[in-house]
């Protein structure tokens, strides 16, 4: 299950990482893992709001919304989450 390239979301104010195929993400595990790293997380039941350099929203289906208008910054934040959560690599979209 790879993540496809970060793409600008429809509002233009964030970048989105989407796994293909979408899958169920254990938000409780994600929250515990990030909190163990001293990263603030708000649990909104159907999603997590993570406070890194920028706010990141993680949905149950694995989608991530990184609130940044800078593609390099969004890529850096996603790479950090990849390492912390052992997420798959990003691949080019067809």
C-alpha positions as CSV (number, residue, x, y, z in Angstrom):
1,X,0.0,0.0,0.0
2,X,2.0,3.0,-1.2
3,X,1.2,6.6,-0.7
4,X,1.0,8.7,-3.9
5,X,2.8,12.0,-4.3
6,X,1.7,14.8,-2.1
7,X,-0.8,16.9,-4.0
8,X,-2.4,20.2,-3.4
9,X,-5.9,19.8,-1.8
10,X,-8.9,21.4,-3.4
11,X,-8.7,24.5,-1.3
12,X,-5.1,25.2,-2.1
13,X,-4.2,25.7,1.5
14,X,-2.8,22.3,2.2
15,X,-1.2,19.2,0.7
16,X,-2.8,15.8,0.8
17,X,-1.2,12.3,1.0
18,X,-3.5,9.5,-0.1
19,X,-2.7,5.8,0.2
20,X,-3.7,3.5,-2.7
21,X,-5.7,1.5,-2.0
22,X,-7.2,3.3,1.0
23,X,-7.1,1.2,4.1
24,X,-8.2,1.3,7.7
25,X,-5.6,3.1,10.0
26,X,-5.5,2.3,13.7
27,X,-5.9,5.8,15.0
28,X,-5.4,4.7,18.6
29,X,-2.1,3.2,17.8
30,X,-1.0,6.3,15.8
31,X,-2.0,8.6,18.7
32,X,-0.1,6.5,21.2
33,X,3.0,6.3,19.0
34,X,3.1,10.0,18.5
35,X,2.4,10.9,22.1
36,X,5.3,8.6,23.1
37,X,7.4,11.0,21.0
38,X,6.0,14.0,22.8
39,X,4.0,15.1,19.8
40,X,0.7,16.7,20.7
41,X,-2.3,14.9,19.3
42,X,-6.0,15.7,19.5
43,X,-8.3,12.7,19.0
44,X,-11.5,13.7,17.2
45,X,-12.7,10.0,17.0
46,X,-12.8,9.8,13.2
47,X,-9.5,11.6,12.8
48,X,-6.4,12.9,14.6
49,X,-5.1,16.4,14.6
50,X,-1.3,16.4,15.0
51,X,0.7,19.4,15.9
52,X,4.0,19.4,14.2
53,X,5.6,22.3,12.4
54,X,2.2,22.6,10.8
55,X,-1.1,21.0,11.6
56,X,-1.7,17.6,10.1
57,X,-5.0,15.8,10.0
58,X,-4.9,12.0,9.8
59,X,-8.1,10.1,8.8
60,X,-9.1,6.5,9.5
61,X,-8.7,5.7,5.8
62,X,-5.0,6.7,5.9
63,X,-5.4,10.1,4.2
64,X,-3.3,12.9,5.6
65,X,-3.8,16.6,5.2
66,X,-0.8,18.7,5.8
67,X,-1.7,22.4,6.3
68,X,1.1,24.1,4.4
69,X,1.3,26.0,1.1
70,X,4.9,25.0,0.7
71,X,5.4,21.7,-1.1
72,X,9.0,21.2,0.3
73,X,7.7,21.8,3.9
74,X,4.8,19.4,3.4
75,X,7.2,16.7,2.0
76,X,9.5,17.1,5.1
77,X,6.5,16.8,7.5
78,X,5.2,13.7,5.7
79,X,8.7,12.2,5.7
80,X,8.9,12.7,9.5
81,X,5.5,10.9,9.9
82,X,6.7,8.1,7.6
83,X,9.6,7.5,9.9
84,X,7.6,7.7,13.1
85,X,4.8,5.5,11.9
86,X,6.7,3.3,9.5
87,X,4.5,4.3,6.5
88,X,5.3,3.1,3.0
89,X,7.3,5.2,0.5
90,X,5.7,7.8,-1.8
91,X,5.4,6.8,-5.4
92,X,4.7,8.8,-8.5
93,X,1.0,8.9,-9.5
94,X,0.1,7.3,-12.9
